């Protein structure tokens, strides 16, 4: 099951997903906002001999294009295209397989995803491969029928380009990049758990159309929150798999499941989720903090260099300390150390299919 190093799509992506599920491990899907985070992700993956998923939220893509671009929508599209081109150029030289993905898109962001599929269409014509491996639609705030009919429309566009679609069923608590849901203290939290019947409905509609994955809510929360009234219940994933398997007489774990809001989760619940066909776990909040913590420590340890270009008392030049390659690298190192931990939790170290 060896794959060529670089960005994977189509059959190679399916091989990668199936290897994860059969091997009982998952890939970290890491939110990136620029070349620092993209390169740190590839470095961590190469160091751990793990395949990896690089994903951009709409806000991350906009930041990638530059906060100064006046047309925000264009920036979201072109930033995502730019990040993908960067990864297509470099990934094979890191010697691992990289999945390129975009994160949460609600109804307002459907035009963003459609515009990115347009770019994959032209990329496919030129190279025989899409620009992105997969995109994500999060219409979990809408009725199940509205959610799934839009997902079906999108998957029909994507499947001929060898692309995969990730959908969300049930509401993951918390907030990420302005897309989110409040959890009130003491409120009834049953709506935060995905219903296996909804997952079956998605499978019935989407599996004839192309390759897809499901982010199901089992008490997971975006970001890190105080422990509240929502408990992680990975058995919801098991029950969803069982219902589809029984209904369609498939092999075990027919669904490709995604764990959103993995930051701050108990390690035992992560391990349990992996046995139910979870092949991807999103990580953002924890890697953001790791980057910031390392930069913060560097700045505090070298405080004078961030105040004076030259020491006003003894004339010492501080260029070696304030050089952005020093403090950005400190951030990258913290980011990589946190990813080492995530890759260990997910069991993907040493499992890269790239050869
Ligand atoms: Zn989500």
Boltz pocket constraint, residues with backbone or C-beta under 6 A from the ligand:
constraints:
  - pocket:
      binder: B
      contacts: [[A, 104], [A, 138], [A, 168], [A, 172], [A, 215], [A, 260], [A, 261]]
      max_distance: 6.0
